[in-house]
Amino acid sequence: MLDALHDWLTAWADGPAGPAALGVLSASEAVFFPLPPDPLLIALALAHPERALLYGALTTVTSVAGGLVGHWIGLRFGRPVLQRYQRPSTERVERLFREYGLWAVVIAGFTPLPFKLFTVSSGVFGMARVPFLLASAAGRAARFMLISLLIFIWGDRFRAFLDDRFELVMSATGILVVALLAVWIVRTKRRATPDRRAEASGDRPERGDDVRGGG
């Protein structure tokens, strides 16, 4: 069924309504639709390489707009809305939010992870709208604009490379992003620990002095 749906979607690239279909698909995928917009984006960009960057921008903007709808749904309806998704998936998303916070949205926006689950969860877990907007824009732009730029530069050679490799490429890149992010977080925490210790040790005498002075 999904293969037939995939073929039906990519067929829109042959008609004048292709860009409109891409925008609708991109927005709905960020809320509820099961298929990502990448196949239609790639088909349209390959059909008109000179417009590839425009199609990438369209996909990014509409996906972020759809993500804002998902964020509002999460804020409005809370955890009950997550019960519609598979429990292992929601538990994994919650772990990612606890561990990476804002960066979980960036990672989901770039990798093949189900973006709709992260947009709704960001509202459920109380992420502020502006940080969510910036994170989703960064992740979605990094993904869709990269695809569009490669097609703009290489055209059909990029399609030949992507055949049967798209999820592998996105997953490998996502793993690299997560690894770099984890290293950055660990290094940031190590730098912050001595500062906290120094601040704590410096605060104790001051508090003691205040107490003695107040006596």
C-alpha positions as CSV (number, residue, x, y, z in Angstrom):
1,M,0.0,0.0,0.0
2,L,2.8,2.4,0.9
3,D,4.6,1.6,-2.4
4,A,1.4,2.5,-4.3
5,L,1.0,5.7,-2.3
6,H,4.7,6.5,-3.0
7,D,4.1,6.1,-6.8
8,W,1.0,8.2,-6.7
9,L,2.8,11.0,-4.9
10,T,5.8,11.1,-7.2
11,A,3.4,11.1,-10.2
12,W,2.4,14.6,-9.2
13,A,5.9,15.7,-10.3
14,D,4.7,15.4,-14.0
15,G,1.9,17.8,-13.6
16,P,1.5,21.6,-13.0
17,A,0.1,21.0,-9.5
18,G,3.4,19.3,-8.4
19,P,4.7,22.2,-6.3
20,A,1.3,22.7,-4.6
21,A,1.2,18.9,-3.9
22,L,4.7,19.1,-2.5
23,G,3.7,21.9,-0.1
24,V,0.6,20.1,1.1
25,L,2.5,16.8,1.6
26,S,5.4,18.5,3.4
27,A,3.0,20.3,5.8
28,S,0.8,17.2,6.5
29,E,3.9,14.9,7.0
30,A,4.9,17.1,10.0
31,V,1.5,16.4,11.6
32,F,0.1,13.0,10.6
33,F,1.0,11.8,7.1
34,P,3.1,8.6,7.0
35,L,5.3,9.4,4.0
36,P,8.1,12.0,3.9
37,P,8.1,14.6,1.1
38,D,11.6,13.7,-0.1
39,P,10.5,11.5,-3.0
40,L,8.3,14.2,-4.5
41,L,10.9,16.8,-3.8
42,I,13.6,14.8,-5.6
43,A,11.2,14.0,-8.5
44,L,10.3,17.7,-9.0
45,A,13.9,18.9,-8.6
46,L,15.2,16.3,-11.1
47,A,12.5,17.3,-13.6
48,H,13.5,21.0,-13.2
49,P,17.0,21.2,-11.7
50,E,17.1,25.0,-12.2
51,R,14.2,25.2,-9.6
52,A,15.7,22.7,-7.2
53,L,16.6,25.3,-4.5
54,L,13.1,26.8,-4.8
55,Y,11.5,23.5,-4.2
56,G,13.8,22.8,-1.3
57,A,12.8,26.2,0.3
58,L,9.1,25.4,-0.3
59,T,9.4,22.0,1.4
60,T,11.3,23.5,4.3
61,V,8.8,26.4,4.9
62,T,5.7,24.2,4.6
63,S,7.2,21.5,6.8
64,V,8.0,24.0,9.5
65,A,4.5,25.4,9.2
66,G,3.0,22.0,9.6
67,G,5.3,21.4,12.6
68,L,3.8,24.4,14.3
69,V,0.4,22.8,13.9
70,G,1.8,19.6,15.5
71,H,3.3,21.6,18.3
72,W,-0.1,23.3,19.0
73,I,-1.8,19.9,19.0
74,G,0.6,18.7,21.6
75,L,0.1,21.8,23.7
76,R,-3.6,21.7,23.4
77,F,-4.3,18.0,24.0
78,G,-1.3,16.8,26.0
79,R,-0.2,13.2,26.5
80,P,-3.4,11.6,25.4
81,V,-2.6,12.5,21.8
82,L,0.6,10.5,22.0
83,Q,-1.4,7.3,22.8
84,R,-2.3,7.2,19.1
85,Y,1.3,6.4,18.4
86,Q,3.2,3.1,19.2
87,R,4.3,3.1,22.8
88,P,8.0,2.1,22.1
89,S,8.2,5.1,19.7
90,T,6.9,7.6,22.2
91,E,9.2,6.2,24.9
92,R,12.2,6.6,22.6
93,V,11.2,10.2,21.7
94,E,10.7,11.1,25.4
95,R,14.2,9.7,26.1
96,L,15.6,11.8,23.3
97,F,13.9,14.9,24.6
98,R,15.2,14.3,28.1
99,E,18.8,13.8,26.9
100,Y,19.0,16.3,24.1
101,G,16.2,18.8,24.6
102,L,16.0,21.2,21.7
103,W,18.5,19.2,19.7
104,A,16.1,16.3,19.5
105,V,13.9,18.4,17.2
106,V,17.0,19.3,15.1
107,I,18.0,15.6,14.8
108,A,14.4,14.5,14.0
109,G,14.2,17.2,11.3
110,F,17.3,16.0,9.5
111,T,17.1,12.2,9.9
112,P,14.4,9.7,8.8
113,L,12.9,9.7,12.3
114,P,9.1,10.4,12.2
115,F,9.1,14.2,12.4
116,K,5.4,14.3,13.2
117,L,6.0,12.5,16.5
118,F,8.6,15.1,17.5
119,T,6.4,18.1,16.6
120,V,3.5,16.8,18.7
121,S,5.8,15.7,21.5
122,S,7.5,19.1,21.6
123,G,4.1,20.6,22.5
124,V,3.3,17.8,25.0
125,F,6.6,18.2,26.8
126,G,6.2,22.0,27.0
127,M,8.8,23.2,24.6
128,A,8.5,26.9,23.9
129,R,7.2,27.9,20.4
130,V,10.1,30.1,19.3
131,P,12.9,27.6,20.2
132,F,10.9,24.8,18.6
133,L,10.4,27.0,15.5
134,L,14.2,27.6,15.2
135,A,15.1,24.0,15.9
136,S,12.7,22.6,13.3
137,A,13.7,25.2,10.7
138,A,17.4,24.2,11.2
139,G,16.7,20.5,10.9
140,R,14.3,20.7,8.0
141,A,16.5,23.2,6.1
142,A,19.6,21.1,6.6
143,R,17.8,18.1,5.1
144,F,15.7,19.5,2.2
145,M,18.1,22.3,1.1
146,L,21.0,19.8,1.1
147,I,19.0,17.5,-1.2
148,S,18.0,20.4,-3.4
149,L,21.6,21.7,-3.6
150,L,23.0,18.4,-4.6
151,I,20.4,18.0,-7.3
152,F,21.0,21.5,-8.5
153,I,24.7,20.8,-8.8
154,W,24.8,17.1,-10.0
155,G,21.3,16.4,-11.4
156,D,20.8,12.8,-12.5
157,R,24.1,11.7,-11.0
158,F,22.7,12.4,-7.6
159,R,19.5,10.4,-8.3
160,A,21.7,7.4,-9.3
161,F,23.6,7.7,-6.1
162,L,20.4,7.9,-4.0
163,D,18.6,4.9,-5.5
164,D,18.1,2.4,-2.7
165,R,20.4,4.4,-0.5
166,F,18.4,7.4,0.7
167,E,17.5,6.1,4.2
168,L,21.0,4.7,4.7
169,V,22.6,8.1,3.8
170,M,20.2,10.0,6.0
171,S,20.6,7.5,8.9
172,A,24.4,7.6,8.7
173,T,24.5,11.3,8.6
174,G,22.0,11.5,11.5
175,I,24.2,9.1,13.6
176,L,27.2,11.4,12.8
177,V,25.2,14.5,13.9
178,V,24.1,12.7,17.2
179,A,27.7,11.6,17.9
180,L,29.1,15.1,17.3
181,L,26.3,16.6,19.5
182,A,27.0,14.1,22.3
183,V,30.7,15.0,22.2
184,W,29.8,18.7,22.4
185,I,27.4,18.2,25.3
186,V,30.0,16.2,27.3
187,R,32.7,18.8,26.7
188,T,30.4,21.6,27.6
189,K,29.4,19.9,30.9
190,R,33.1,19.2,31.7
191,R,33.9,22.9,31.2
192,A,31.0,24.0,33.3
193,T,31.7,21.7,36.3
194,P,34.9,23.5,37.5
195,D,33.0,26.8,37.2
196,R,30.1,25.6,39.3
197,R,32.5,24.2,41.9
198,A,34.4,27.5,42.1
199,E,31.2,29.4,42.3
200,A,29.8,27.1,45.0
201,S,33.0,27.3,47.1
202,G,33.0,31.1,46.7
203,D,29.4,31.4,47.7
204,R,29.6,29.5,51.0
205,P,31.7,32.1,52.9
206,E,29.6,34.9,51.6
207,R,26.4,33.2,52.9
208,G,28.2,32.6,56.2
209,D,29.2,36.2,56.4
210,D,25.7,37.3,55.7
211,V,24.4,35.1,58.5
212,R,27.0,36.2,61.0
213,G,26.4,39.8,60.1
214,G,22.7,39.5,60.5
215,G,23.2,38.1,64.0
